[in-house]
Amino acid sequence: MSLIVQKYGGSSVANADRIKNVANRIVNTKKQGNQVVVIVSAMGDSTDDLIELARQISPNPPKREMDMLLSTGEQVSISLLAMAIQSMGEKVISLTGAQAGIKTNDFYSKAKIVDIDSNRLKEELDNGNILIVAGFQGINEKNDITTLGRGGSDTTAVALAAALNADSCEIYTDVDGVYSADPRLVKNVKKVNLISYSEMLTLASQGSKVLNPRCVELGQLYNVKIHVRSSFNLNEGTMVQEVDKLEKDRVITGIAHDYDVVKMTIFGIKDQPGIAKTIFKSLADNKVNVRLIAQSSGELGINNICFIIDKDSKQDAIETMEKTLIALDGKKIEALDDVACITVVGAGMITNPGVAADVFAVLGDNNINIEMISTSEISVAVVIESKDCERAANLLAQYFEIIDTEL
């Protein structure tokens, strides 16, 4: 008997018919002789609807109360899905994150899982139940409900798969797997059948919406193979796992893009040791994640520092930097929304020099200005104006041949 963990996103359970479709798939998995643990997101756009409702009440609602509110979305979907499965004659029980033993730290709205008490889960499985667990949520030491941030249900699924030593972790979504670029931006993209944890983590952290970066990190840490599949068909999807040897001729695996970024610049900072530490420690202490950093040397010992953050951290970053600017005797802060980040990713870059030069040449030859650059062994990321993002993604996809030219 195998233990299968499955996760279904909001689009997969967006209405009654889709919930019944998911129930059928779950029951079929159980009838094949498997134990099944299912993680479910909130229905459709219900989380966005709750956020909008909260903002009608308060322009800046407390994060603790937001977690209390947003956690209700998953409770609706798990109970309805359990009802659908029970109507098909199967034993089933729905559990909130707290009931499932998911323990987190105290960072409301962006909590991290610190432990899972799996005793209740194992007891219910031994009793023959299908388990339907609310994704995206847990409970902290104060017994307060916490949420894990956008895409947190993916993280819940991989964490439970690791805690239960599951045989398989399947992430069901509205696409057939991981593609070489976003099909909404680039035409004729290819599906990637096999991808390494490192490549997937880079794509996910740089804007690919298929998987949450933290779930990929957990998968790599605990060696949980992740199968990304569509909930609307039976096609094989994309396997995310440790890969010893990828296709020899695959230099570039994919391109990620992200419009949801802000370029922040701090002007007039003294050029002396410890300044960068003060700036970025203050951001870290306020849970602001910094993606790219660049420093420009000015005159008379004065520098400007630029960095990229997610848009949902903009207000926290501005408030933090306003306090820090006073302490550092800086001149001003600027936050620009009209930028995007494009990242070219591929493990083959390690043994194929010149990819960065090719990226710069493609963009430069097409009059696309690069504002910031970041590189690693397997990626080249550039910040450009948002108006150029779609054109840049298509040009790079064509150059690196990650589209299907026969379609």
C-alpha positions as CSV (number, residue, x, y, z in Angstrom):
1,M,0.0,0.0,0.0
2,S,1.4,3.4,-1.0
3,L,0.8,6.7,0.7
4,I,-0.1,9.4,-1.8
5,V,-0.2,13.1,-1.0
6,Q,-2.2,15.2,-3.5
7,K,-2.7,19.0,-3.5
8,Y,-5.5,20.8,-5.4
9,G,-5.3,24.5,-6.1
10,G,-8.2,27.0,-6.0
11,S,-9.0,26.7,-9.7
12,S,-9.4,22.9,-9.3
13,V,-12.1,23.4,-6.7
14,A,-13.6,26.6,-8.0
15,N,-17.2,25.3,-8.1
16,A,-19.4,22.3,-7.2
17,D,-18.7,20.5,-10.5
18,R,-15.0,20.8,-10.1
19,I,-15.2,19.7,-6.5
20,K,-17.0,16.6,-7.6
21,N,-14.4,16.0,-10.3
22,V,-11.6,16.2,-7.7
23,A,-13.5,13.9,-5.4
24,N,-13.7,11.3,-8.2
25,R,-9.9,11.5,-8.8
26,I,-9.3,11.1,-5.1
27,V,-11.6,8.1,-4.7
28,N,-10.1,6.4,-7.7
29,T,-6.6,6.8,-6.1
30,K,-8.0,5.3,-2.9
31,K,-9.6,2.4,-4.8
32,Q,-6.2,1.5,-6.3
33,G,-5.1,0.4,-2.8
34,N,-3.5,3.7,-1.7
35,Q,-3.7,5.8,1.5
36,V,-4.6,9.3,0.4
37,V,-3.9,12.7,2.1
38,V,-5.3,15.7,0.2
39,I,-4.4,19.3,0.7
40,V,-6.8,21.9,-0.7
41,S,-6.7,25.6,-1.4
42,A,-9.6,28.0,-1.1
43,M,-12.2,27.9,-3.9
44,G,-11.4,30.0,-7.0
45,D,-10.8,33.7,-6.1
46,S,-12.3,33.5,-2.7
47,T,-9.0,34.5,-1.0
48,D,-8.8,37.6,-3.1
49,D,-12.5,38.4,-2.4
50,L,-11.8,38.1,1.4
51,I,-8.8,40.5,1.1
52,E,-10.9,43.0,-0.8
53,L,-13.6,42.7,1.8
54,A,-11.1,43.4,4.6
55,R,-9.8,46.5,2.8
56,Q,-13.4,47.8,2.7
57,I,-13.4,47.6,6.4
58,S,-9.9,48.8,7.1
59,P,-7.2,50.2,4.8
60,N,-4.5,48.5,6.8
61,P,-6.0,45.5,8.6
62,P,-4.0,43.8,11.4
63,K,-2.1,40.8,10.1
64,R,-3.3,38.5,12.9
65,E,-6.9,39.3,12.0
66,M,-6.2,38.8,8.3
67,D,-4.9,35.3,9.1
68,M,-8.1,34.6,11.0
69,L,-10.2,35.8,8.1
70,L,-8.2,34.2,5.2
71,S,-8.0,30.8,6.9
72,T,-11.8,30.4,6.5
73,G,-11.4,30.0,2.7
74,E,-9.7,26.6,3.0
75,Q,-12.2,25.5,5.6
76,V,-15.0,25.9,3.1
77,S,-13.3,23.9,0.4
78,I,-12.1,21.0,2.7
79,S,-15.6,20.5,4.1
80,L,-17.3,20.6,0.7
81,L,-14.8,18.2,-0.7
82,A,-15.2,15.8,2.2
83,M,-19.0,15.9,1.7
84,A,-18.5,15.0,-2.0
85,I,-16.2,12.0,-1.1
86,Q,-18.5,10.8,1.6
87,S,-21.5,10.8,-0.8
88,M,-19.5,8.4,-2.9
89,G,-19.4,5.9,0.0
90,E,-15.8,6.5,1.1
91,K,-14.6,7.2,4.7
92,V,-13.2,10.7,4.9
93,I,-12.4,13.4,7.4
94,S,-11.5,17.1,6.9
95,L,-8.9,18.8,9.1
96,T,-7.8,22.4,9.5
97,G,-4.1,23.1,9.7
98,A,-4.2,23.1,13.5
99,Q,-6.1,19.8,13.7
100,A,-3.5,18.3,11.3
101,G,-0.7,19.2,13.7
102,I,0.9,21.9,11.5
103,K,2.9,24.2,13.8
104,T,4.4,27.5,12.6
105,N,6.3,30.5,13.9
106,D,4.6,33.8,14.8
107,F,5.0,35.7,11.5
108,Y,1.4,36.4,10.7
109,S,0.6,36.3,6.9
110,K,4.1,34.9,6.1
111,A,4.4,32.1,8.7
112,K,6.8,29.2,8.2
113,I,6.2,25.6,9.3
114,V,8.5,24.7,12.2
115,D,7.1,21.2,13.1
116,I,4.3,18.8,12.2
117,D,2.7,16.5,14.9
118,S,1.6,13.7,12.6
119,N,0.0,11.5,15.2
120,R,-3.6,12.5,14.4
121,L,-2.9,12.1,10.7
122,K,-1.5,8.6,11.2
123,E,-4.4,7.5,13.4
124,E,-7.0,8.7,10.8
125,L,-5.1,6.9,8.0
126,D,-5.0,3.7,10.1
127,N,-8.8,4.0,10.5
128,G,-9.1,3.9,6.7
129,N,-10.0,7.6,6.2
130,I,-9.1,9.7,3.3
131,L,-7.7,12.9,4.8
132,I,-8.6,16.3,3.5
133,V,-6.3,19.0,5.0
134,A,-6.6,22.8,4.7
135,G,-3.6,24.2,3.0
136,F,-2.0,27.5,3.6
137,Q,-2.4,27.5,7.3
138,G,-1.2,26.3,10.7
139,I,-1.1,27.3,14.3
140,N,1.6,29.1,16.4
141,E,2.7,28.7,20.1
142,K,-0.1,31.1,21.1
143,N,-2.7,28.8,19.5
144,D,-3.3,31.6,16.9
145,I,-4.2,30.7,13.4
146,T,-1.4,31.7,11.0
147,T,-1.2,31.6,7.2
148,L,1.8,30.7,5.0
149,G,1.6,33.4,2.3
150,R,0.7,33.1,-1.4
151,G,1.1,29.5,-2.6
152,G,1.3,28.2,0.9
153,S,-0.8,25.1,0.1
154,D,2.1,23.8,-2.0
155,T,4.3,24.1,1.0
156,T,1.7,22.3,3.2
157,A,1.6,19.4,0.7
158,V,5.4,18.9,0.5
159,A,5.8,19.3,4.3
160,L,3.1,16.7,5.0
161,A,4.6,14.4,2.4
162,A,8.0,14.7,4.2
163,A,6.5,14.2,7.6
164,L,4.5,11.1,6.6
165,N,7.3,9.7,4.4
166,A,4.8,9.6,1.5
167,D,5.6,7.6,-1.6
168,S,4.4,10.4,-3.9
169,C,3.6,14.1,-3.7
170,E,1.3,15.3,-6.6
171,I,0.6,19.0,-7.1
172,Y,-2.6,19.4,-9.2
173,T,-3.1,22.7,-10.9
174,D,-4.8,24.2,-14.0
175,V,-1.8,23.5,-16.3
176,D,-0.3,20.3,-17.6
177,G,3.1,20.9,-15.8
178,V,6.0,23.2,-15.9
179,Y,6.6,25.0,-19.2
180,S,9.7,26.6,-20.6
181,A,8.0,30.1,-20.2
182,D,4.6,31.4,-19.2
183,P,2.2,30.4,-22.1
184,R,0.3,33.6,-21.5
185,L,3.4,35.6,-22.4
186,V,5.3,33.4,-24.9
187,K,3.7,31.4,-27.7
188,N,4.4,27.7,-28.4
189,V,6.3,27.0,-25.2
190,K,7.5,23.5,-24.4
191,K,6.4,21.4,-21.5
192,V,9.4,20.4,-19.4
193,N,9.1,16.7,-18.4
194,L,11.9,16.6,-15.9
195,I,13.5,19.5,-13.9
196,S,16.0,19.7,-11.1
197,Y,15.1,21.2,-7.7
198,S,17.7,23.9,-8.3
199,E,16.3,25.0,-11.6
200,M,12.7,24.8,-10.3
201,L,13.6,26.8,-7.2
202,T,15.2,29.5,-9.3
203,L,12.2,29.7,-11.7
204,A,9.7,29.8,-8.8
205,S,11.6,32.5,-6.9
206,Q,11.9,34.6,-10.0
207,G,8.2,34.7,-10.9
208,S,7.0,31.3,-12.2
209,K,3.6,30.8,-10.6
210,V,3.4,27.0,-11.0
211,L,5.1,26.1,-7.6
212,N,5.8,28.0,-4.4
213,P,9.6,28.4,-3.9
214,R,9.3,27.2,-0.3
215,C,7.7,24.0,-1.3
216,V,10.6,23.3,-3.7
217,E,13.1,24.1,-1.0
218,L,11.3,21.5,1.3
219,G,11.3,19.0,-1.5
220,Q,15.0,19.4,-2.0
221,L,15.8,19.3,1.7
222,Y,13.8,16.1,2.4
223,N,14.1,14.6,-1.1
224,V,10.4,14.6,-1.8
225,K,9.8,14.1,-5.5
226,I,7.1,16.5,-6.7
227,H,4.8,15.7,-9.7
228,V,3.1,18.7,-11.2
229,R,0.0,17.7,-13.0
230,S,-3.3,19.0,-14.4
231,S,-6.5,18.3,-12.4
232,F,-8.5,18.4,-15.6
233,N,-6.9,15.5,-17.5
234,L,-4.8,12.3,-16.9
235,N,-1.7,13.5,-18.7
236,E,1.8,13.0,-17.2
237,G,3.1,16.3,-15.9
238,T,6.5,17.5,-14.8
239,M,8.7,15.7,-12.3
240,V,10.7,17.9,-10.0
241,Q,13.5,15.9,-8.4
242,E,17.3,15.6,-7.9
243,V,18.7,15.1,-11.4
244,D,22.2,13.6,-11.9
245,K,22.3,14.2,-15.7
246,L,20.0,16.3,-17.7
247,E,19.8,16.3,-21.5
248,K,23.2,17.2,-22.7
249,D,22.0,19.7,-25.3
250,R,19.7,21.5,-22.9
251,V,21.6,24.6,-21.8
252,I,18.5,26.7,-20.9
253,T,15.5,25.1,-19.3
254,G,13.2,28.0,-18.9
255,I,12.5,31.7,-18.6
256,A,10.7,33.3,-15.7
257,H,9.2,36.8,-15.6
258,D,7.8,38.9,-12.7
259,Y,5.8,42.1,-13.0
260,D,5.1,42.1,-9.2
261,V,8.4,43.8,-8.2
262,V,9.4,47.2,-7.0
263,K,12.8,48.9,-7.6
264,M,13.9,50.8,-4.5
265,T,16.8,53.2,-4.5
266,I,18.4,54.9,-1.5
267,F,20.2,58.1,-2.5
268,G,23.1,59.7,-0.7
269,I,24.4,57.0,1.5
270,K,27.9,57.3,2.9
271,D,30.6,55.0,1.5
272,Q,31.8,53.4,4.7
273,P,31.8,49.9,6.2
274,G,28.6,48.7,7.9
275,I,26.2,50.8,5.9
276,A,24.9,47.9,3.8
277,K,24.6,45.7,7.0
278,T,22.4,48.4,8.6
279,I,20.1,48.7,5.6
280,F,19.5,45.1,4.8
281,K,19.4,43.9,8.4
282,S,16.6,46.4,9.1
283,L,14.7,45.0,6.1
284,A,15.3,41.4,7.1
285,D,14.1,42.2,10.7
286,N,10.8,43.5,9.1
287,K,10.4,40.4,7.0
288,V,11.1,42.2,3.7
289,N,12.8,39.8,1.2
290,V,15.4,41.5,-1.1
291,R,15.9,39.8,-4.5
292,L,18.6,41.8,-6.3
293,I,21.1,44.4,-5.0
294,A,23.2,47.0,-6.9
295,Q,25.4,49.8,-5.6
296,S,26.6,52.7,-7.6
297,S,29.6,54.7,-6.5
298,G,29.1,58.5,-6.5
299,E,31.4,61.4,-5.7
300,L,33.0,62.5,-2.4
301,G,32.3,59.2,-0.7
302,I,28.6,59.1,-1.4
303,N,26.8,56.0,-2.9
304,N,23.3,55.0,-4.1
305,I,22.0,51.6,-3.3
306,C,19.3,49.9,-5.4
307,F,17.4,46.7,-4.7
308,I,14.3,44.8,-5.9
309,I,11.5,43.6,-3.6
310,D,8.1,42.1,-4.1
311,K,5.2,44.6,-4.5
312,D,3.4,43.2,-1.5
313,S,6.3,44.3,0.7
314,K,6.5,47.8,-0.7
315,Q,4.8,49.6,2.2
316,D,6.8,47.7,4.9
317,A,10.0,48.5,3.0
318,I,9.3,52.2,2.7
319,E,8.4,52.5,6.4
320,T,11.6,50.6,7.3
321,M,13.8,52.6,5.0
322,E,12.4,56.0,6.1
323,K,13.5,55.2,9.6
324,T,16.9,53.8,8.4
325,L,17.5,56.8,6.2
326,I,17.3,59.2,9.1
327,A,19.8,57.0,11.1
328,L,22.2,56.9,8.1
329,D,21.8,60.6,7.1
330,G,20.8,59.7,3.6
331,K,19.1,62.0,1.1
332,K,15.9,60.3,-0.2
333,I,14.2,57.0,-1.1
334,E,12.6,56.2,-4.4
335,A,10.2,53.3,-5.2
336,L,9.4,52.5,-8.8
337,D,6.7,50.1,-9.8
338,D,7.1,50.2,-13.6
339,V,9.8,47.5,-13.7
340,A,9.9,43.8,-14.3
341,C,12.4,41.0,-13.8
342,I,13.3,38.5,-16.5
343,T,15.4,35.4,-15.5
344,V,17.0,32.9,-17.9
345,V,17.5,29.5,-16.1
346,G,19.4,26.4,-16.9
347,A,21.7,23.9,-15.2
348,G,23.6,23.7,-18.6
349,M,24.9,27.2,-18.0
350,I,27.5,25.7,-15.6
351,T,29.4,24.1,-18.5
352,N,28.4,26.5,-21.3
353,P,30.0,29.9,-20.9
354,G,28.6,33.0,-22.7
355,V,24.9,32.8,-21.8
356,A,25.0,36.1,-19.9
357,A,26.7,37.7,-22.9
358,D,24.0,36.3,-25.2
359,V,21.2,37.6,-22.9
360,F,22.7,41.1,-22.9
361,A,23.3,41.0,-26.7
362,V,19.7,40.0,-27.4
363,L,18.3,42.8,-25.3
364,G,20.8,45.4,-26.4
365,D,20.3,44.6,-30.1
366,N,16.5,45.2,-29.6
367,N,16.9,48.4,-27.7
368,I,15.8,47.0,-24.3
369,N,17.7,48.8,-21.5
370,I,18.9,46.8,-18.6
371,E,18.7,48.5,-15.2
372,M,20.0,45.8,-12.9
373,I,21.8,42.5,-13.3
374,S,22.2,39.4,-11.1
375,T,23.8,36.1,-12.0
376,S,24.4,32.7,-10.5
377,E,25.8,29.4,-11.8
378,I,22.4,28.5,-13.3
379,S,20.7,31.9,-14.0
380,V,20.9,35.3,-15.4
381,A,18.4,37.8,-14.1
382,V,17.9,41.4,-15.4
383,V,15.6,44.2,-14.4
384,I,14.0,46.1,-17.3
385,E,11.0,48.4,-17.8
386,S,7.8,46.6,-17.5
387,K,6.6,47.7,-20.9
388,D,9.5,45.7,-22.5
389,C,8.9,42.5,-20.5
390,E,6.7,40.6,-22.9
391,R,8.9,41.4,-25.9
392,A,12.0,40.5,-24.0
393,A,10.6,37.1,-22.9
394,N,9.7,36.2,-26.5
395,L,13.0,37.3,-27.9
396,L,15.0,35.3,-25.4
397,A,12.7,32.3,-25.8
398,Q,13.3,32.3,-29.6
399,Y,17.1,32.8,-29.2
400,F,17.6,30.0,-26.7
401,E,15.1,27.7,-28.7
402,I,12.8,26.9,-25.8
403,I,9.7,27.1,-27.9
404,D,8.3,24.6,-30.3
405,T,8.9,26.1,-33.7
406,E,6.8,23.4,-35.4
407,L,3.6,24.5,-33.8
